Amino acid sequence: MALLCAVLCFTVAPEAAACYSTSLASNGAGEFTSDFNDFTLVLRDAQDPLCYTQAKSALETKMANIATDDPIYWKKWLSGGALTQALASGLAISSTSVFAGSYLDLGSNLDKLLRDAANNYERLLQTNDGLPTGTQVCGGSNLWVGGNTCLEDYAMGSSAWGWITAYRRLSGRDWSSARTKTLDEMKLALAFNTSCIRYNGTRANDPVKGVCNGTLAELNAGTASIISLNHGVQTPAYGVGQMTSISVGFVGLDVAEAPVITTEIPSEQKSIAQALWKEGQAKIGAPGDWDAVTCYQVDGSGGFKSTLVACHDITTWNPANDSPYGDGRSSYRADMFPVYNFYDRYGLLPSPVGSYLFQTFRGQTFFDPGNAVWGVGRKDYYGTQANTWVTYKPWMSGRKERAGGIKRGTYYLSAATNSALQAIYTSRQTNGNFIIENVEGSGYLQHGTQVAVKNYQGYYLTWGGTYVTASGTTPGANQTFTIEKISNGTYGPIAHGDSFALKTSTNKYLRIPPGGNADTTATTIGSYETMVLERTNNESLD
């Protein structure tokens, strides 16, 4: 367990102390920061062998109350941060319980709540009230003059979709489109149209993007620079700092066993990422902090104000506790964003890399668990999920059961209770709903896992007679198969769209001839032995 926590856990609650999630700021829908902190507390407990049962209770309560209190919660601005932590918590509960030696199934109710939250999620660009119906205030035609790009919004979307991918694949659902969305949001976050590129020489402002009057070619040539604009001022924390969200999303794809390869990051996005790194380095002042007053501010009509401002974001924007320096500031600092591991892994480091490498993390010396803004949410998200997990991927798993349909060729399997298994229907019938159950005491379903298959009434497929029938009441020896993954090699979890075969302990494969009854007579895998899992994101059985 010590090794598990060294790699996976944020902070293990002392045995004599209460678990973190016993007292959340809100048991229902709150505002972004408080909910982000709440779900992070749940995620901490989800990784603690002493507190994962408490995490399940807290997560289920909060998810249920949100579903009741606020039907559009997962469509609000930055809700992707809370969703990231909620989905990671669900997967961590399952895996921690495996290591603790007492598997805890999430149960159908919590699984549906997490499933529905993922299904309802939409990335929202910032509006004046944070609601989908509000007026957009970042990016877009003529909105650049207000000094607010949308990098943060897209980056948080990448984080959410990365963990939607992880949850869907590890629960056996249709996940490939979510992985695509993760990469799409990354591309939008690090795009010319999203970034403020300023020509280094003298040039009139752009009629739409105002001070952002440079081109991507000029950025690559070194004759233009990135200016990360947020709240009307240049703020490197909203540039290189937002790479933390993209990093967390990529970790989600790692957990899903569908990692990003460097060739999937286009040259445009690499250029923008490197420019953000350079901007951050150019604005480093005191160790771990931004320069005091060397950043631009826009005047609201497309130009710069004559005076420069501090590079750490507007001090009054996030009022919080006094900083450790006693200077009264409560702002973002450079050493809150240890993104070196991320940049290094994906070949994004510029050459030369510069002197400040974004490797150190301010950690608990600044982040206060009792503080709303500088609390556990940002501490764990920036310091662990976007940093440590890039190098040390947490092992996570899902539920033991995978409900859905099973196809053999163009036909769906069906099995009425005490009747033979067949493949005779071209659409899924009631008796074509099955549950593949992992019987090894883990939620991870992969090549070589021991499984049993239940029909729609809870009877297990049983082999050993002339035919395979849905007649077993418990998963015994004659109800157990070894699942062998066929599609895309044997690597990765078995989920929606994957093909597989079922082998008995006598090394015979489940065989379903056209129009006939299933048996276990095959010694090799052919078309009659190849099946495909159909588990969409809206399955009624979970």
N, C-alpha and C positions, 0 to 999 in steps of 0.2 A: 504493500500500500504506500510505502514511503516513495517508491519510484513513481507510482501513479500520480501522487500529489505534486512531486517535483516537476512533473511535466504538465499536468492537467489543471491542478487546483489553483485558484486565485489565493485564497487564504482559508485555511481550515479553522473553523470555530473551535476554541478550546472546549474540551469535553465538559468542563464544569459550567461553561457559559451557554447562554441561549443561542439558538441558531439565528443567523442574520435576518431571515425572512419572517420571524415571528411578529415583528412590528413594522409593517410597511407604512409608508406615508399615506397610501390610499389603497383600499381594497377594491376600488373600481377605477373608472376613467378619471385621470387627473390631467395636469398639464405635462408637457413633454419632459421637462427635466425631472420632475418627481417620479414619473412613471419609468423613465430610463433608469433612474437609481433603484427603484423598486424591483424591476426585472433583473437588474444586475445583482441585487442581494439574493434573489431567488437562484440565479445562476451560480453564485458562490456556494450556496447550500446544496445545489444540485450536484456539485463536485465533491462534497464532503461526505464520507461514509457514515458520519454521525447525524447528518442533517438532510439526506436526500429525501426521506419520507416527508419531512416538514416542507421541503421545497415543492414536492408534488401537491401537497394540500394548498400551499400559498399560491402556486401557479394556477391551479384549477379554480380557486376562488376568484382570483383577480381576472382571469380570462373570462369566466362566466359573467362576472359583474360588468365588465367592459361590454360584452355582447349585449347585455340588457340595457346598460346606461346610455351607450353611444353607438348606434348602428353604423355610423360613418367614421368611427375612430381610426380604422386602418387606411383611410383615404386622406387623412389630415397631414399637414406639413411635418416632416421629420418623424412620422410614426414608424418609419422603417427602423429607427434605432431601437425602439421598444420591441418591435417584432423580431429583430435580430436576437436580442437577449432572451425573449420568450421561447423561440424555436430552439436555440442552443440549450436552454434549460431543459426542455423536454427530452432532447437527445442525451444530455449529460445525466439525467436521472436514471435512464435505462442503463447506461454504461457504468456508472458508479455503483449501482446495485449489483451488477455482475461481478465487479472487483471485490465488493463487500461480501460476496458469497450468498446473497439473498436477492434474487432478481425481483425487481418491482416493475410490474407492467403499468404503463400509464393509464390503461383503461380506455374504453370506447369514448366516454364523455370528454375527457381531456384531449384525447387524440382528435376528436371532431372539432373542438374549440380551436386547437392549433391549426388544423387543416383549414377551417373556415376563415381564420384570420389571414392565413397565407393566400387563400383564394380571393379574399376581399381587398387585399393590399393594392394600393396604387401609389406610385411616386408622384407627389404633388410639388410643383414649383412654388416658391414662396409667394404668398399673397398677403394682403394688408391685414388680414385677420386669421391667417393660418387655416382657413376653411376652403374646401374646393370651390365654393361659390364666390370667394373673395377676388379682389383685383390683383393681378400678378404684379409683383414689384421687383423681380430680378430678370436680367437678360431681356431678350425680346426687342422688338422694334421700339426705339426711342427710350427704352428703360435703362440703357447703359449710362445715360447722363446722370442718373441718380446714384451711380457708383455701387451697384450691387449685381455681381455675377451670380450664376446658378450652379457653380461648381459644387458647392456644399450639398445641394439638393440631389444632383445626379449621383454624387459619391455615396450619399446615404442610401440611395436606391440600389446601388451596386452591392452594398452591404446586405440589405434586406433580401435581395434576390439570390445572393450567394447562399444564405442560410435557408431560404425557401427550397433551393436546390437540395441542400443537405437533408432537410426534413423529409422532403418528398421521396428522395431516392432511398433513404434508410428506412422509410415506412413502406417502400415498395411501390410508390405512386409514379405517375408520369412526370418526369423531372427535366427532360432535355430542354424544353422551351424555357424553363427557369434559368438554366445555365446560360442559355443564349442571352437572356435579359440581363444577367449579371455582367456579361461582357459588353452588351449594348450600352448600359448605364455608365460603365467605365469609359467607353469611347465618347459618350456625350460629355462626361465630366472633363475629359482631357482633350477637348476639341478646339479648333480655331474659333468656331462660332460661339463657344462658351467662354473662351479666355479673353482677357484684356491684354492685347499686345500693343505696346507703345513704341513707335519709331523713335530711335535715339537722337535723331537730328531735329531740324526745324521742319514742321509740316502742319498744315491746317488740320483741325479736328475732323473726324469722320462725321458725316451728317446723321448717322444712326448710332454709332458706337462712341461718339464723343472723343475723349482722350485716347481711346483704344484704336489708334489710326495706323497700326502696323500690320504686316502680313506674316504668314507662316514662313515664307521663303526668307524674309528679312530676319525673323527670329532665328532660323537655322544658320543664317549667314553672320549672325552676331551684330546686326545693325538695328535690332529691335529687342525689347525686353518684355517680360511678363510683369504685369502689375495686378496683384490680387486685390480686387476691390470688394469691400463689404461694409455696409452701413455708411457708405460715402467716403471711406478712407482706404488707403492701401494697407492691407493687413496680411503679412506672410502666413499667419496662423490659418487663414482661409485659403492658402495656396498649398504649400508643402504640408501643412498640418492636416488638410483634408485627405491627403493620401492615406491617412489611417483608416478611413472608411472603406476605401478601395481595397486596402490590405485585408481588412476583416472579411469583406466579401469573398476575396480569393481564398482565405482560410476556410470559408464555408464550402467552397468547391473542393478543397483538400479533404475535408471531412466527408464529403460526398463521394470520395474516390474518383473525382473527375477534375483533376488539377489543371490550372492554366499553364500552357506552355508559352515560352517567350515569343514565338512566332505569331501568337494570337493577339499580340499587342502591336497595332499598326505603327508605322514610323511617325505619323502625326502625333499620336498619343505619347510615344516615347519622347518626342521633341518637347511637348508641353510639360511632361513630368520632369524632364531634365531642367527646363527653364524655371519651374517652380522651385526645384532644389537650389538653383543658382540664386534666385531671388531671395530665398530664405537665408542662404549663406551671406549674401551681400548686406543683409540687414541685421546680422548678429553684432551685438555690442558687448556688454558684459557677459561672462561665461554663462551660457544657458539662457540668455535673455535677448530680446530684440533691441535694436538701437532706440534711443530715447525719442529723438525728434527729426527723423530723416525720411519720413514717409509722406506721400502726397494725399491730398484730399480734393474731392471734386466739388464744384460750386453749384451743381444742380442744373446747369444749362449747357453742359458738355465740356467745360473747361476745368482747369485746376485752380484752386485758391492760391493766393500768393504765399501763404504761410504753410510750413510743414508741420506734421503732427507725429505723435508717438506711434511706433509700429506695432504696438501690442493690442490693438483694438481700442475702441473708446472705453475709457476707464469706467464710465457710468453705465455702460451697456449691461454689464454683468455684475451688479453690486454684490459683494460677498465679503468674506473675512479678509482682514488685513493680510498682506503678503508677508513671508518670512523676513523680508528686508525692512519691515516697519515703515514702508513708504506710502501706505494707504491705498495702494493699487490692488485691483482684483481682476487682473487681465490674463490673457493667454501668454504663455512663455514658450520660448523655442524648445526647451527641454521637456515639454509635455508631449512631444511628438517624435518618439524614437523609431523613425521609418527606415533606418539604414538597412536592416535585414530584408525588408520588402524590396527596396531599390536594388540591393545587391542580388537577390535571388532572381529577379526578372530582368536583369541587364539594363536597368534604368539609370545607373549612376553616370553622371557626366564625366568627361575627362578634360582637365583634372577634376578631382572630386572636391578640392578645396580643403580648408582647414577644419571647419566645424562639420561633423559627420552625422549629426542627429542620431547618436547612439545612446546617450545618457538619458535617464528619465528621472524627473523630479520626485515622483513617487509620493509616498505618504508624508514626506516633509512639507508638502504643500496641500495635497488633497485631503480634505477633512470628511470623514464618514458622516458627520452630522450636518454638513453644509450642502445646500441644495445644488448649487452650480458646480462647485469644486468638490464633488463627492465621489462615491464609489463608482458611479456610472462612467464618468470620464477617466477616472484612474484605471479601472480594469480594461476599459475599451482601448484606450491609448497604449497603456503599458504592457498589458498581457495579450489581449486578443490580436492587436495590430502589430505586435512585436515578438513576444515569446512564441506565440502559436505559429508564426511564420516558419520558425525553425523546428519547433517541437509540436507537431500536429497532435491535437487531442484525439484519442480514439473514442468514438461515440457510436451508439447503436440505437435502434428503434424498438418498436413493439415486437412481440413474439409472433403475432398473427398478420397475415397478408390476405385480406379479403378481396375477392374479385372473380373474374371469369378465367377459364383456361381454354385455349383453343388448340386444336390439332389440325393443322392446315387451315382450311376455311370453315371448319366446323367447331362448334362449342361442345366441350365435354358436359355431360349431364349424368346425374345419378340419383334416382329416387331411392328412398330408404329401403334397404334390403333387396335392392335390384342391382343389376350389373351396370357398370360404368360404360357409357357409350359416347360416340361423337357423331350425332345424326342431325343436329340443328344448325342452321346458318345464322341464327340470332340467339342471344343468350336467353334461356328460359329461367323460370324460378328455380328449377332443380339443376340449373347450371351455375349457381352461385356457390363458390367454395371458399374455404379458409385454409391456407397453407400455414401450418403451425410449426415453429421451431421447437423441437423437443429436447434441445441441449441445455436449456436454462439461460439463453441469451436471446437478444433481439436481433442479432445480425444474421442475415440470410445470405449465404454465399455458396460457391462451389464446395461440395463436400459436407454441407450441413445435414444433420439428421432431421427429417421432417415427417409430419403426419398430415393427411389431407382430410378435412371434414366437409360433408355436404351441407346443404342449406338447413337441414334439421339437426345438425350436430353429430351425425354418424360418420365414422372414419372409414375411408377406403381400406378394404381388407384384401390381402392377397394370400395365396396358399392353396386355394381351391381351383376349380376349373376356370372360373372367371374372377375378376376383381369386382367386389361389391361394396356398397356403402352400408356396412352392417356392424362395424366395430363401435363399442361404446366407450372404450378407452384406447389410448395410443400404445398398444403393446408391440411385441416383436413383429407380428404380421400386419401391423398398421404403420410400420416405420419404413421409410425410404431414405436413401441418400440422394439428395438433389445434385445434379451435375449441370453446371451452366454451360451453354453451348455458344450463345451469341457473344461477339466481341471477346473471344477467349474466355478464360475462366476467371479473369480478374474482376473485382468489384462486386458490390451488392447485387442481388437479383431483384429487379423491379419491373415495372410496367414495360412491356415490349420485349423483354428478354426471353430467349428460348432456353429450354432446359429439358432434361430427361430425369426420370425417377427410377432408381435401381434398388432392388431388394437385397437383403443380406445374403442371398444365394447367387448374387451377381447376375441376376436376370432383370431386364428392363420392362417397365410398364409399356405395353403395346396395345394400340387401339386401331384395329383395321377399319376401313370404311364400312359403315352400316352394321358393324359387328360389335360383339362384347369385348371389353378389355381383358387382357390376360397378362401374365408375366412369363413369356416364353422366349423373348428376344435376347440374344447375347451381344448384339451390337446396336448402335444408335442409327436408325434410318428415319425416314419421313413418318412412319407410323409411331415412332417412339419420341418424336420431337414435339414439344408443347410450348406454348407461349402464354405468359401471364398477361392478363388484361386487368389493370388496376388504375382506373382514372382518378382524377383529383376530386371526384364527387361521388365515390362509391357510397352506397347507403349502408353497407356493412363495414364495420371497422374492427 
